[in-house]
Every structure is written in C-alpha cells, then in structure tokens.
Amino acid sequence: MGIVTLATTSIVSRRMPSPTSPNDVVHSESFLRSLMRRQLGLSISCAAAFLIALIGMPLLNYFAPALMASRVGGFTLSWLVLGVLFFPFVWIISYLFIKRSIALEEDEVVQARRGTPEH
C-alpha cells in the first residue's frame, strides 16, 4: 500500500505545465478568434453552394420543365442530377471544405508564429 501511495503522491506533486503560456500565440484568444472567423466564412460559402443546388433543382423544374424533362443517358435531366450527380456534388463540397479548412489553420499558425496582424 505504501508503494501505491508514494507513486500517487509523486504523480500529483509534479506540476503540469500551463496549456497556454503568454508566449504561445497559437492558442491565444486573438488567434482562435481569427481562425474561427475565417472558418465561418468558409462554412457559409459551402452552405451557400449546397443551398443553391438544393433550392435550384425545384426552381429549375418549375421554370424550365422542358429542359429538366430532356433525356440524358436514359434519365431525365432532373433525375440524373438528383439521383446521380447530387451526392458527388456534396462530396466535392465536403472535400473542398476540409482541404480549405486545413489550409486556413496552417496559414493562421504560420502568421501567428511570424507575429503578423490578424486578417
């Protein structure tokens, strides 16, 4: 029992370093605020692209029924877009979002370490 108490005491008595030191600009409030603002803009852009496609399909069916009823590869254009092309479109938006989000984070880290001002 004494060994367990000694081990526990030595673990507890060691001070863990503070997760954010004054010199750690990568975890500062201004860094996180700037990164979140830029990622918000990216999120809004991706959501807008998705909503344009989502709302655009019914509008195209309503305002251009002859175009949407035309046959492409055995499908009407509306079914081709909805059944075949919509999911790859969403995957492309997701892929671009992830790649751009990672690039934003890396750019913010580089700028924070250089000490350049916020965007």
N, CA, C and O atoms as a DFTB+ gen file, in Angstrom:
476 C
 N C O
     1  1       0.821      -1.192       0.000
     2  2       0.000       0.000       0.000
     3  2       0.859       1.247       0.000
     4  3       0.482       2.265      -0.580
     5  1       2.017       1.173       0.650
     6  2       2.906       2.322       0.723
     7  2       3.476       2.703      -0.635
     8  3       3.678       3.887      -0.906
     9  1       3.740       1.715      -1.500
    10  2       4.283       1.996      -2.827
    11  2       3.251       2.713      -3.686
    12  3       3.592       3.643      -4.417
    13  1       1.992       2.288      -3.604
    14  2       0.936       2.935      -4.382
    15  2       0.761       4.375      -3.923
    16  3       0.603       5.269      -4.754
    17  1       0.787       4.612      -2.635
    18  2       0.654       5.970      -2.115
    19  2       1.830       6.834      -2.561
    20  3       1.637       7.989      -2.938
    21  1       3.037       6.291      -2.523
    22  2       4.216       7.029      -2.942
    23  2       4.142       7.379      -4.428
    24  3       4.470       8.498      -4.823
    25  1       3.713       6.426      -5.243
    26  2       3.607       6.683      -6.688
    27  2       2.544       7.736      -6.951
    28  3       2.752       8.633      -7.769
    29  1       1.414       7.641      -6.274
    30  2       0.345       8.617      -6.459
    31  2       0.796       9.997      -6.012
    32  3       0.504      10.990      -6.679
    33  1       1.495      10.071      -4.907
    34  2       1.978      11.350      -4.404
    35  2       2.966      11.978      -5.373
    36  3       2.920      13.186      -5.604
    37  1       3.862      11.172      -5.945
    38  2       4.844      11.751      -6.863
    39  2       4.181      12.227      -8.147
    40  3       4.623      13.217      -8.730
    41  1       3.139      11.553      -8.601
    42  2       2.426      11.988      -9.805
    43  2       1.670      13.278      -9.526
    44  3       1.702      14.202     -10.338
    45  1       0.997      13.349      -8.395
    46  2       0.206      14.521      -8.055
    47  2       1.108      15.716      -7.760
    48  3       0.755      16.850      -8.082
    49  1       2.262      15.474      -7.155
    50  2       3.101      16.598      -6.762
    51  2       3.800      17.250      -7.944
    52  3       4.206      18.409      -7.846
    53  1       3.953      16.542      -9.058
    54  2       4.545      17.165     -10.244
    55  2       3.589      18.180     -10.814
    56  3       2.402      17.903     -10.989
    57  1       4.097      19.334     -11.099
    58  2       3.250      20.380     -11.682
    59  2       3.222      20.201     -13.183
    60  3       4.257      20.083     -13.839
    61  1       2.033      20.184     -13.700
    62  2       1.885      20.122     -15.143
    63  2       2.043      21.532     -15.687
    64  3       1.594      22.495     -15.065
    65  1       2.676      21.655     -16.840
    66  2       2.818      22.996     -17.408
    67  2       1.461      23.550     -17.820
    68  3       0.544      22.813     -18.184
    69  1       1.368      24.841     -17.753
    70  2       0.140      25.511     -18.169
    71  2      -0.075      25.267     -19.660
    72  3       0.878      25.362     -20.434
    73  1      -1.305      24.954     -20.085
    74  2      -1.537      24.680     -21.502
    75  2      -1.314      25.907     -22.385
    76  3      -0.986      25.776     -23.565
    77  1      -1.488      27.062     -21.829
    78  2      -1.249      28.274     -22.619
    79  2      -0.306      29.188     -21.866
    80  3      -0.655      29.724     -20.814
    81  1       0.857      29.359     -22.389
    82  2       1.799      30.302     -21.794
    83  2       1.635      31.647     -22.483
    84  3       1.056      31.704     -23.568
    85  1       2.117      32.715     -21.898
    86  2       1.979      34.032     -22.524
    87  2       2.640      34.107     -23.901
    88  3       2.233      34.916     -24.735
    89  1       3.654      33.273     -24.151
    90  2       4.350      33.293     -25.435
    91  2       3.703      32.377     -26.472
    92  3       4.149      32.346     -27.619
    93  1       2.684      31.646     -26.105
    94  2       2.035      30.696     -27.011
    95  2       0.956      31.410     -27.815
    96  3      -0.205      31.454     -27.407
    97  1       1.345      31.970     -28.964
    98  2       0.401      32.729     -29.776
    99  2      -0.583      31.838     -30.511
   100  3      -1.657      32.294     -30.903
   101  1      -0.230      30.570     -30.703
   102  2      -1.103      29.661     -31.442
   103  2      -2.376      29.367     -30.654
   104  3      -3.414      29.094     -31.256
   105  1      -2.324      29.414     -29.343
   106  2      -3.505      29.141     -28.530
   107  2      -4.092      30.406     -27.915
   108  3      -4.884      30.322     -26.976
   109  1      -3.722      31.562     -28.423
   110  2      -4.220      32.819     -27.867
   111  2      -5.648      33.089     -28.335
   112  3      -6.126      32.496     -29.302
   113  1      -6.305      33.983     -27.637
   114  2      -7.681      34.355     -27.985
   115  2      -7.761      34.972     -29.377
   116  3      -8.665      34.654     -30.149
   117  1      -6.819      35.850     -29.695
   118  2      -6.863      36.518     -30.995
   119  2      -6.649      35.528     -32.130
   120  3      -7.278      35.645     -33.181
   121  1      -5.769      34.557     -31.927
   122  2      -5.544      33.530     -32.942
   123  2      -6.816      32.732     -33.168
   124  3      -7.248      32.552     -34.307
   125  1      -7.415      32.255     -32.088
   126  2      -8.625      31.437     -32.217
   127  2      -9.781      32.242     -32.810
   128  3     -10.546      31.720     -33.622
   129  1      -9.912      33.487     -32.418
   130  2     -10.977      34.332     -32.956
   131  2     -10.810      34.528     -34.466
   132  3     -11.775      34.428     -35.223
   133  1      -9.589      34.804     -34.888
   134  2      -9.316      34.998     -36.312
   135  2      -9.569      33.718     -37.103
   136  3     -10.175      33.753     -38.174
   137  1      -9.107      32.600     -36.579
   138  2      -9.316      31.320     -37.251
   139  2     -10.800      30.981     -37.340
   140  3     -11.268      30.523     -38.383
   141  1     -11.535      31.199     -36.266
   142  2     -12.970      30.900     -36.273
   143  2     -13.715      31.805     -37.249
   144  3     -14.659      31.361     -37.903
   145  1     -13.305      33.060     -37.354
   146  2     -13.944      33.980     -38.299
   147  2     -13.720      33.519     -39.740
   148  3     -14.648      33.519     -40.548
   149  1     -12.496      33.129     -40.053
   150  2     -12.196      32.662     -41.404
   151  2     -12.903      31.338     -41.711
   152  3     -13.376      31.134     -42.829
   153  1     -12.976      30.446     -40.733
   154  2     -13.683      29.185     -40.951
   155  2     -15.184      29.406     -41.060
   156  3     -15.864      28.661     -41.766
   157  1     -15.710      30.403     -40.382
   158  2     -17.120      30.738     -40.531
   159  2     -17.412      31.177     -41.961
   160  3     -18.413      30.765     -42.548
   161  1     -16.547      32.008     -42.518
   162  2     -16.716      32.424     -43.905
   163  2     -16.680      31.231     -44.851
   164  3     -17.470      31.159     -45.792
   165  1     -15.771      30.299     -44.606
   166  2     -15.693      29.084     -45.417
   167  2     -16.967      28.252     -45.269
   168  3     -17.497      27.745     -46.257
   169  1     -17.450      28.113     -44.055
   170  2     -18.675      27.343     -43.808
   171  2     -19.872      27.969     -44.509
   172  3     -20.697      27.262     -45.088
   173  1     -19.966      29.283     -44.458
   174  2     -21.082      29.973     -45.117
   175  2     -21.003      29.782     -46.623
   176  3     -22.028      29.587     -47.275
   177  1     -19.797      29.835     -47.185
   178  2     -19.634      29.620     -48.631
   179  2     -20.056      28.216     -49.039
   180  3     -20.759      28.040     -50.034
   181  1     -19.632      27.222     -48.275
   182  2     -20.006      25.835     -48.592
   183  2     -21.509      25.617     -48.412
   184  3     -22.138      24.935     -49.221
   185  1     -22.077      26.186     -47.371
   186  2     -23.520      26.053     -47.152
   187  2     -24.302      26.747     -48.261
   188  3     -25.338      26.245     -48.697
   189  1     -23.817      27.889     -48.717
   190  2     -24.488      28.604     -49.812
   191  2     -24.460      27.785     -51.092
   192  3     -25.461      27.718     -51.805
   193  1     -23.317      27.154     -51.397
   194  2     -23.236      26.308     -52.593
   195  2     -24.220      25.149     -52.496
   196  3     -24.882      24.814     -53.478
   197  1     -24.318      24.539     -51.327
   198  2     -25.254      23.433     -51.127
   199  2     -26.700      23.910     -51.267
   200  3     -27.512      23.257     -51.922
   201  1     -27.017      25.046     -50.651
   202  2     -28.388      25.552     -50.710
   203  2     -28.790      25.983     -52.118
   204  3     -29.944      25.821     -52.512
   205  1     -27.846      26.527     -52.870
   206  2     -28.153      26.893     -54.255
   207  2     -28.528      25.646     -55.051
   208  3     -29.480      25.665     -55.832
   209  1     -27.784      24.571     -54.853
   210  2     -28.112      23.326     -55.556
   211  2     -29.438      22.754     -55.057
   212  3     -30.258      22.291     -55.850
   213  1     -29.642      22.788     -53.763
   214  2     -30.852      22.208     -53.178
   215  2     -32.103      22.979     -53.591
   216  3     -33.122      22.376     -53.927
   217  1     -32.031      24.286     -53.569
   218  2     -33.184      25.106     -53.934
   219  2     -33.278      25.278     -55.446
   220  3     -34.365      25.464     -55.993
   221  1     -32.130      25.214     -56.115
   222  2     -32.118      25.389     -57.559
   223  2     -32.827      24.284     -58.323
   224  3     -33.421      24.543     -59.370
   225  1     -32.777      23.074     -57.826
   226  2     -33.429      21.960     -58.535
   227  2     -34.943      22.157     -58.660
   228  3     -35.465      22.072     -59.772
   229  1     -35.662      22.412     -57.576
   230  2     -37.094      22.648     -57.740
   231  2     -37.398      23.879     -58.597
   232  3     -38.364      23.888     -59.361
   233  1     -36.572      24.911     -58.466
   234  2     -36.787      26.108     -59.284
   235  2     -36.571      25.817     -60.763
   236  3     -37.333      26.284     -61.609
   237  1     -35.534      25.046     -61.074
   238  2     -35.322      24.663     -62.471
   239  2     -36.471      23.803     -62.987
   240  3     -36.905      23.971     -64.126
   241  1     -36.963      22.893     -62.166
   242  2     -38.110      22.065     -62.571
   243  2     -39.344      22.918     -62.818
   244  3     -40.137      22.616     -63.709
   245  1     -39.513      23.966     -62.049
   246  2     -40.678      24.824     -62.188
   247  2     -40.555      25.772     -63.383
   248  3     -41.483      25.904     -64.181
   249  1     -39.385      26.436     -63.497
   250  2     -39.227      27.464     -64.523
   251  2     -38.714      26.932     -65.867
   252  3     -38.884      27.593     -66.892
   253  1     -38.096      25.760     -65.877
   254  2     -37.582      25.190     -67.129
   255  2     -37.952      23.710     -67.221
   256  3     -37.072      22.851     -67.272
   257  1     -39.251      23.412     -67.243
   258  2     -39.653      22.000     -67.239
   259  2     -39.201      21.247     -68.492
   260  3     -38.901      20.056     -68.421
   261  1     -39.150      21.931     -69.640
   262  2     -38.724      21.247     -70.862
   263  2     -37.245      20.845     -70.755
   264  3     -36.869      19.745     -71.163
   265  1     -36.428      21.719     -70.219
   266  2     -35.006      21.402     -70.040
   267  2     -34.833      20.236     -69.077
   268  3     -34.070      19.310     -69.353
   269  1     -35.527      20.275     -67.961
   270  2     -35.369      19.241     -66.943
   271  2     -35.983      17.912     -67.373
   272  3     -35.627      16.867     -66.829
   273  1     -36.901      17.937     -68.342
   274  2     -37.502      16.699     -68.839
   275  2     -36.699      16.083     -69.984
   276  3     -37.000      14.974     -70.426
   277  1     -35.689      16.787     -70.461
   278  2     -34.890      16.232     -71.559
   279  2     -34.131      15.004     -71.067
   280  3     -33.768      14.913     -69.894
   281  1     -33.898      14.074     -71.967
   282  2     -33.263      12.797     -71.619
   283  2     -31.751      12.884     -71.793
   284  3     -31.244      13.375     -72.801
   285  1     -31.055      12.392     -70.782
   286  2     -29.597      12.306     -70.812
   287  2     -29.220      10.928     -70.271
   288  3     -29.440      10.630     -69.097
   289  1     -28.652      10.097     -71.136
   290  2     -28.240       8.764     -70.688
   291  2     -29.383       7.904     -70.186
   292  3     -29.180       7.069     -69.304
   293  1     -30.573       8.086     -70.723
   294  2     -31.716       7.286     -70.297
   295  2     -32.486       7.869     -69.120
   296  3     -33.545       7.351     -68.766
   297  1     -31.987       8.915     -68.518
   298  2     -32.654       9.568     -67.393
   299  2     -33.139      10.937     -67.842
   300  3     -32.583      11.536     -68.762
   301  1     -34.187      11.425     -67.179
   302  2     -34.500      12.840     -67.379
   303  2     -33.401      13.626     -66.659
   304  3     -32.777      13.124     -65.725
   305  1     -33.178      14.848     -67.098
   306  2     -32.107      15.645     -66.508
   307  2     -32.319      15.843     -65.006
   308  3     -31.359      15.829     -64.236
   309  1     -33.566      16.025     -64.595
   310  2     -33.812      16.228     -63.160
   311  2     -33.446      14.975     -62.358
   312  3     -32.867      15.094     -61.278
   313  1     -33.767      13.784     -62.857
   314  2     -33.410      12.554     -62.143
   315  2     -31.915      12.283     -62.213
   316  3     -31.341      11.735     -61.271
   317  1     -31.290      12.650     -63.293
   318  2     -29.836      12.482     -63.389
   319  2     -29.140      13.343     -62.342
   320  3     -28.233      12.883     -61.649
   321  1     -29.569      14.588     -62.237
   322  2     -28.948      15.482     -61.255
   323  2     -29.248      15.016     -59.840
   324  3     -28.343      14.954     -59.007
   325  1     -30.499      14.689     -59.553
   326  2     -30.868      14.273     -58.193
   327  2     -30.330      12.902     -57.816
   328  3     -29.821      12.707     -56.713
   329  1     -30.445      11.954     -58.741
   330  2     -30.092      10.577     -58.400
   331  2     -28.633      10.228     -58.587
   332  3     -28.122       9.333     -57.914
   333  1     -27.959      10.911     -59.480
   334  2     -26.586      10.529     -59.789
   335  2     -25.585      11.611     -59.399
   336  3     -24.543      11.298     -58.821
   337  1     -25.867      12.841     -59.693
   338  2     -24.872      13.900     -59.530
   339  2     -24.918      14.634     -58.200
   340  3     -23.951      15.303     -57.835
   341  1     -26.025      14.525     -57.467
   342  2     -26.150      15.324     -56.248
   343  2     -25.166      14.877     -55.167
   344  3     -24.521      15.720     -54.545
   345  1     -25.038      13.581     -54.932
   346  2     -24.128      13.108     -53.882
   347  2     -22.664      13.397     -54.216
   348  3     -21.932      13.842     -53.333
   349  1     -22.205      13.166     -55.443
   350  2     -20.834      13.593     -55.739
   351  2     -20.631      15.099     -55.552
   352  3     -19.556      15.535     -55.138
   353  1     -21.652      15.886     -55.854
   354  2     -21.560      17.332     -55.622
   355  2     -21.352      17.625     -54.137
   356  3     -20.529      18.467     -53.779
   357  1     -22.091      16.936     -53.279
   358  2     -21.947      17.123     -51.831
   359  2     -20.566      16.644     -51.378
   360  3     -19.941      17.284     -50.533
   361  1     -20.085      15.529     -51.929
   362  2     -18.740      15.044     -51.574
   363  2     -17.678      16.053     -51.982
   364  3     -16.716      16.275     -51.246
   365  1     -17.846      16.664     -53.149
   366  2     -16.885      17.670     -53.603
   367  2     -16.887      18.876     -52.673
   368  3     -15.828      19.395     -52.318
   369  1     -18.077      19.320     -52.280
   370  2     -18.156      20.438     -51.322
   371  2     -17.461      20.056     -50.019
   372  3     -16.708      20.856     -49.464
   373  1     -17.706      18.839     -49.523
   374  2     -17.079      18.383     -48.275
   375  2     -15.569      18.317     -48.410
   376  3     -14.844      18.757     -47.517
   377  1     -15.089      17.771     -49.520
   378  2     -13.656      17.667     -49.755
   379  2     -13.011      19.056     -49.784
   380  3     -11.978      19.285     -49.154
   381  1     -13.624      19.963     -50.513
   382  2     -13.082      21.326     -50.597
   383  2     -13.107      22.015     -49.233
   384  3     -12.179      22.744     -48.885
   385  1     -14.169      21.783     -48.466
   386  2     -14.263      22.376     -47.130
   387  2     -13.128      21.880     -46.243
   388  3     -12.474      22.673     -45.565
   389  1     -12.895      20.578     -46.247
   390  2     -11.853      20.012     -45.388
   391  2     -10.477      20.517     -45.808
   392  3      -9.686      20.940     -44.965
   393  1     -10.190      20.473     -47.106
   394  2      -8.884      20.935     -47.588
   395  2      -8.665      22.410     -47.282
   396  3      -7.588      22.802     -46.833
   397  1      -9.678      23.221     -47.524
   398  2      -9.547      24.664     -47.290
   399  2      -9.455      24.970     -45.796
   400  3      -8.729      25.880     -45.394
   401  1     -10.182      24.220     -44.976
   402  2     -10.138      24.427     -43.532
   403  2      -8.752      24.104     -42.978
   404  3      -8.235      24.835     -42.133
   405  1      -8.157      23.024     -43.447
   406  2      -6.804      22.672     -43.018
   407  2      -5.822      23.750     -43.470
   408  3      -4.936      24.145     -42.711
   409  1      -5.978      24.221     -44.697
   410  2      -5.099      25.281     -45.198
   411  2      -5.248      26.560     -44.378
   412  3      -4.259      27.240     -44.106
   413  1      -6.479      26.892     -43.983
   414  2      -6.695      28.079     -43.142
   415  2      -5.984      27.930     -41.801
   416  3      -5.347      28.870     -41.324
   417  1      -6.093      26.753     -41.194
   418  2      -5.439      26.524     -39.909
   419  2      -3.926      26.640     -40.035
   420  3      -3.275      27.271     -39.203
   421  1      -3.366      26.028     -41.081
   422  2      -1.916      26.094     -41.268
   423  2      -1.464      27.529     -41.542
   424  3      -0.419      27.956     -41.052
   425  1      -2.240      28.260     -42.313
   426  2      -1.912      29.656     -42.596
   427  2      -1.957      30.504     -41.329
   428  3      -1.087      31.347     -41.112
   429  1      -2.955      30.285     -40.506
   430  2      -3.061      31.034     -39.252
   431  2      -1.886      30.734     -38.331
   432  3      -1.361      31.637     -37.679
   433  1      -1.470      29.473     -38.274
   434  2      -0.336      29.110     -37.418
   435  2       0.925      29.814     -37.903
   436  3       1.674      30.370     -37.100
   437  1       1.164      29.794     -39.208
   438  2       2.345      30.456     -39.769
   439  2       2.309      31.945     -39.463
   440  3       3.315      32.517     -39.042
   441  1       1.163      32.574     -39.671
   442  2       1.063      34.016     -39.418
   443  2       1.186      34.342     -37.941
   444  3       1.780      35.358     -37.579
   445  1       0.628      33.491     -37.075
   446  2       0.722      33.742     -35.638
   447  2       2.162      33.621     -35.162
   448  3       2.611      34.395     -34.316
   449  1       2.876      32.658     -35.702
   450  2       4.283      32.486     -35.280
   451  2       5.171      33.611     -35.825
   452  3       6.175      33.965     -35.207
   453  1       4.805      34.164     -36.965
   454  2       5.554      35.299     -37.523
   455  2       5.236      36.590     -36.779
   456  3       6.043      37.519     -36.738
   457  1       4.047      36.627     -36.194
   458  2       3.625      37.833     -35.485
   459  2       2.937      38.828     -36.378
   460  3       2.833      40.004     -36.029
   461  1       2.459      38.380     -37.538
   462  2       1.733      39.296     -38.422
   463  2       0.357      39.558     -37.857
   464  3      -0.197      38.697     -37.173
   465  1      -0.207      40.708     -38.119
   466  2      -1.518      41.053     -37.564
   467  2      -2.630      40.183     -38.145
   468  3      -2.465      39.489     -39.148
   469  1      -3.766      40.257     -37.462
   470  2      -4.942      39.494     -37.885
   471  2      -5.436      39.992     -39.232
   472  3      -5.079      41.076     -39.694
   473  1      -6.264      39.169     -39.839
   474  2      -6.854      39.491     -41.151
   475  2      -7.996      40.464     -40.984
   476  3      -8.621      40.857     -41.969
